[in-house]
Amino acid sequence: MSQHDFNIANQGFPSTRADLNAALQALGSNSSGATAPSTTYPYQFWYDSTTDSLKMRDETNSLWITIGTFNQGTGVFTPSLAEAGLGTAAYEDIGFFATAAQGAKADAALPKEWTYESAETTVTTASSSTAFSHGLGAIPKHWEVKLRCTTAADGYAVGDEIVLPALFTNASSLQFNPTISANATNITVSSSPNGWVIAPKAGGAVALITTSNYRLIARAK
């Protein structure tokens, strides 16, 4: 146990040095002890050696907030996630938690990268549009529509996803790909009369795709 009031008294040098050393040892050990330090400060740390938990004093210096507990035998740290609605659940994949069940609980509660992802959808034909209802209730901060290869073609393997530039230039004309827009309800893909053009995966001249080889995937968050 190493605790200190962090108040260096007016005293002779040997005593001052001992007082400073004691204060530094308390800082280095997070004021560890079986009972709380008698003198406390806002945001002060205390390692409670009775429960093997790390605590921090709140900003009003009126209570201790438990950050988490340590299993000193196994080296496992379990955060206190009550404020996040997870209780003492642990997220196993980042090494904090004890069980796969706890990890699954935390994983289910964490936000995913994309809030909405559509099913594979038939590619919009020329001079038409396809709307994806994202259900967010507001214009997404980020959205995307990609082509997903479903039948190997143009050098792409099944599962490859392709980001579409707005236009391509070939020797004789500009080739325009569809316009993608979003509002509070839908992500909309609006196709020009040109249809869809891509370059082969290995590089080379652009060409219209065979739409049956691809599907659209829309995402939003």
DRENFIVO-859127 format. One record per residue (C-alpha): residue number from 1; chain; x, y, z negated. Coordinates in Angstrom, 3 decimals. Layout:
REM DRENFIVO-859127
R, num, chaine, xx, yy, zz
R, NUM, A, X, Y, Z
...
This chain:
REM DRENFIVO-859127
R, num, chaine, xx, yy, zz
R, 1, A, 0.000, 0.000, 0.000
R, 2, A, 1.239, 3.473, 0.863
R, 3, A, -0.914, 6.524, 0.237
R, 4, A, -0.190, 10.186, -0.424
R, 5, A, -2.066, 13.445, -0.882
R, 6, A, 0.141, 15.071, 1.842
R, 7, A, 0.745, 18.036, -0.403
R, 8, A, 4.473, 18.587, -1.040
R, 9, A, 4.768, 20.166, -4.471
R, 10, A, 7.185, 22.954, -5.361
R, 11, A, 10.017, 20.967, -6.972
R, 12, A, 13.734, 20.239, -6.946
R, 13, A, 15.423, 18.766, -3.902
R, 14, A, 15.680, 15.071, -4.916
R, 15, A, 12.000, 15.046, -5.862
R, 16, A, 11.075, 16.924, -2.684
R, 17, A, 12.901, 14.351, -0.566
R, 18, A, 11.136, 11.490, -2.369
R, 19, A, 7.795, 13.260, -1.922
R, 20, A, 8.426, 13.757, 1.806
R, 21, A, 9.457, 10.114, 2.227
R, 22, A, 6.307, 8.950, 0.454
R, 23, A, 4.152, 11.171, 2.688
R, 24, A, 5.864, 9.844, 5.834
R, 25, A, 5.432, 6.238, 4.683
R, 26, A, 1.722, 6.898, 4.140
R, 27, A, 1.451, 8.327, 7.653
R, 28, A, 3.361, 5.385, 9.097
R, 29, A, 1.077, 2.853, 7.411
R, 30, A, -2.217, 4.679, 8.151
R, 31, A, -2.643, 5.263, 4.401
R, 32, A, -3.125, 1.518, 3.942
R, 33, A, -4.584, 0.243, 0.694
R, 34, A, -7.366, -1.747, -0.933
R, 35, A, -9.161, 1.473, -1.865
R, 36, A, -9.575, 4.743, 0.001
R, 37, A, -7.034, 7.536, -0.527
R, 38, A, -8.074, 9.819, -3.363
R, 39, A, -7.322, 12.929, -1.305
R, 40, A, -8.768, 12.918, 2.201
R, 41, A, -8.811, 15.147, 5.292
R, 42, A, -10.997, 15.319, 8.401
R, 43, A, -9.874, 12.786, 11.048
R, 44, A, -7.525, 11.017, 8.614
R, 45, A, -6.836, 7.307, 9.234
R, 46, A, -7.058, 4.646, 6.510
R, 47, A, -6.265, 0.955, 6.930
R, 48, A, -8.536, -0.831, 4.447
R, 49, A, -6.452, -3.843, 3.428
R, 50, A, -9.413, -5.440, 1.636
R, 51, A, -11.426, -5.859, 4.866
R, 52, A, -8.519, -5.514, 7.332
R, 53, A, -10.343, -2.669, 9.057
R, 54, A, -9.093, 0.622, 10.467
R, 55, A, -11.166, 3.626, 9.472
R, 56, A, -11.149, 7.316, 10.308
R, 57, A, -12.513, 10.187, 8.218
R, 58, A, -15.330, 12.061, 9.950
R, 59, A, -15.040, 15.727, 10.911
R, 60, A, -16.891, 16.907, 7.793
R, 61, A, -14.614, 14.850, 5.521
R, 62, A, -17.675, 13.201, 3.981
R, 63, A, -17.510, 9.555, 5.147
R, 64, A, -15.348, 6.888, 6.757
R, 65, A, -16.026, 5.662, 10.305
R, 66, A, -14.947, 2.066, 10.940
R, 67, A, -13.024, 1.796, 14.218
R, 68, A, -12.616, -1.973, 14.109
R, 69, A, -11.239, -4.947, 12.235
R, 70, A, -8.061, -6.985, 12.598
R, 71, A, -7.619, -10.715, 12.139
R, 72, A, -4.087, -10.735, 10.787
R, 73, A, -3.834, -14.507, 11.278
R, 74, A, -4.716, -14.607, 14.989
R, 75, A, -3.783, -11.092, 16.042
R, 76, A, -7.298, -10.373, 17.365
R, 77, A, -8.770, -6.858, 17.127
R, 78, A, -12.572, -6.496, 17.171
R, 79, A, -13.808, -2.931, 17.741
R, 80, A, -16.867, -1.628, 15.998
R, 81, A, -19.218, -0.815, 18.875
R, 82, A, -22.402, -0.077, 16.983
R, 83, A, -22.593, 3.401, 18.533
R, 84, A, -22.612, 1.815, 21.977
R, 85, A, -25.430, -0.560, 21.041
R, 86, A, -23.166, -3.602, 21.100
R, 87, A, -22.805, -4.227, 17.354
R, 88, A, -19.523, -5.996, 16.807
R, 89, A, -19.503, -7.561, 20.285
R, 90, A, -16.094, -7.969, 21.844
R, 91, A, -15.069, -7.747, 25.447
R, 92, A, -12.951, -10.808, 25.928
R, 93, A, -11.483, -9.878, 29.297
R, 94, A, -9.547, -6.941, 27.843
R, 95, A, -8.283, -8.960, 24.910
R, 96, A, -10.290, -7.376, 22.102
R, 97, A, -12.885, -9.955, 21.302
R, 98, A, -13.236, -13.369, 19.898
R, 99, A, -15.727, -15.343, 21.976
R, 100, A, -16.986, -15.690, 25.534
R, 101, A, -20.539, -15.035, 24.299
R, 102, A, -19.437, -11.709, 22.826
R, 103, A, -17.655, -10.859, 26.053
R, 104, A, -20.765, -11.635, 28.097
R, 105, A, -22.880, -9.414, 25.830
R, 106, A, -20.515, -6.499, 26.231
R, 107, A, -20.175, -7.088, 29.966
R, 108, A, -23.946, -6.973, 30.402
R, 109, A, -24.136, -3.668, 28.551
R, 110, A, -21.371, -1.908, 30.471
R, 111, A, -22.323, 0.107, 33.551
R, 112, A, -21.502, -1.496, 36.873
R, 113, A, -19.527, 0.203, 39.596
R, 114, A, -22.605, 0.448, 41.847
R, 115, A, -26.066, 0.924, 40.351
R, 116, A, -27.759, -0.159, 43.574
R, 117, A, -26.677, -2.647, 46.240
R, 118, A, -29.008, -3.715, 49.006
R, 119, A, -29.504, -7.157, 50.438
R, 120, A, -27.918, -7.878, 53.801
R, 121, A, -30.121, -6.038, 56.293
R, 122, A, -30.479, -6.306, 60.069
R, 123, A, -28.368, -3.711, 61.850
R, 124, A, -30.356, -0.700, 62.984
R, 125, A, -30.923, -0.749, 66.728
R, 126, A, -30.213, 2.232, 68.980
R, 127, A, -32.454, 5.299, 68.553
R, 128, A, -34.072, 4.035, 65.349
R, 129, A, -33.554, 4.234, 61.590
R, 130, A, -33.452, 2.009, 58.516
R, 131, A, -34.234, 3.244, 54.998
R, 132, A, -32.888, 1.652, 51.812
R, 133, A, -34.885, 2.493, 48.664
R, 134, A, -32.206, 2.882, 45.981
R, 135, A, -34.562, 3.505, 43.024
R, 136, A, -32.260, 5.976, 41.236
R, 137, A, -34.860, 8.732, 41.057
R, 138, A, -32.314, 11.357, 42.148
R, 139, A, -29.882, 11.916, 44.984
R, 140, A, -26.994, 9.491, 44.352
R, 141, A, -23.670, 11.029, 43.459
R, 142, A, -22.014, 8.446, 45.699
R, 143, A, -23.403, 6.281, 48.455
R, 144, A, -22.121, 4.188, 51.328
R, 145, A, -23.337, 1.957, 54.126
R, 146, A, -21.019, -0.645, 55.588
R, 147, A, -21.168, -3.318, 58.228
R, 148, A, -20.630, -6.799, 56.820
R, 149, A, -19.495, -9.475, 59.235
R, 150, A, -21.798, -12.520, 59.018
R, 151, A, -20.566, -14.364, 62.115
R, 152, A, -16.879, -14.167, 63.007
R, 153, A, -16.485, -11.635, 65.814
R, 154, A, -14.166, -8.916, 67.109
R, 155, A, -11.353, -10.402, 65.027
R, 156, A, -13.301, -9.951, 61.766
R, 157, A, -13.924, -12.862, 59.392
R, 158, A, -17.215, -13.616, 57.705
R, 159, A, -17.491, -11.377, 54.636
R, 160, A, -15.286, -8.569, 56.000
R, 161, A, -16.817, -5.134, 55.423
R, 162, A, -16.266, -2.266, 57.836
R, 163, A, -16.399, 1.463, 57.131
R, 164, A, -17.726, 3.275, 60.176
R, 165, A, -16.145, 6.507, 61.434
R, 166, A, -18.631, 9.091, 62.665
R, 167, A, -17.408, 8.852, 66.234
R, 168, A, -14.879, 7.236, 68.531
R, 169, A, -13.253, 8.647, 71.626
R, 170, A, -12.563, 6.508, 74.648
R, 171, A, -11.236, 7.421, 78.045
R, 172, A, -14.549, 8.677, 79.395
R, 173, A, -16.781, 9.806, 76.533
R, 174, A, -17.448, 10.195, 72.829
R, 175, A, -19.161, 7.253, 71.147
R, 176, A, -21.293, 8.307, 68.162
R, 177, A, -22.058, 5.945, 65.324
R, 178, A, -25.246, 6.324, 63.253
R, 179, A, -25.692, 9.121, 60.727
R, 180, A, -26.052, 8.124, 57.064
R, 181, A, -28.007, 10.399, 54.713
R, 182, A, -29.498, 10.203, 51.222
R, 183, A, -32.237, 11.795, 49.164
R, 184, A, -33.828, 11.035, 45.802
R, 185, A, -35.628, 8.016, 47.266
R, 186, A, -33.700, 6.495, 50.146
R, 187, A, -30.397, 6.026, 51.890
R, 188, A, -31.211, 6.302, 55.576
R, 189, A, -29.237, 5.039, 58.554
R, 190, A, -30.183, 6.900, 61.741
R, 191, A, -28.846, 5.399, 64.946
R, 192, A, -28.002, 7.372, 68.079
R, 193, A, -28.784, 6.079, 71.578
R, 194, A, -25.206, 4.781, 71.758
R, 195, A, -25.738, 2.075, 69.141
R, 196, A, -22.767, 0.865, 67.065
R, 197, A, -19.164, 0.849, 68.203
R, 198, A, -16.076, -0.440, 66.418
R, 199, A, -12.478, -1.218, 67.224
R, 200, A, -11.409, -4.858, 66.990
R, 201, A, -9.605, -5.799, 63.794
R, 202, A, -6.321, -6.291, 65.624
R, 203, A, -6.676, -2.864, 67.247
R, 204, A, -7.601, -1.919, 70.770
R, 205, A, -10.405, -0.319, 72.734
R, 206, A, -13.691, 0.341, 70.974
R, 207, A, -16.805, -1.501, 72.122
R, 208, A, -20.453, -1.907, 71.203
R, 209, A, -20.979, -4.612, 68.622
R, 210, A, -23.255, -7.601, 68.986
R, 211, A, -25.632, -6.653, 66.190
R, 212, A, -26.526, -10.254, 65.335
R, 213, A, -22.933, -10.783, 64.122
R, 214, A, -23.237, -8.103, 61.419
R, 215, A, -25.526, -6.929, 58.662
R, 216, A, -25.849, -3.597, 56.852
R, 217, A, -25.032, -3.235, 53.148
R, 218, A, -26.030, -0.028, 51.323
R, 219, A, -24.738, 0.955, 47.878
R, 220, A, -25.421, 3.891, 45.583
R, 221, A, -24.654, 5.182, 42.081
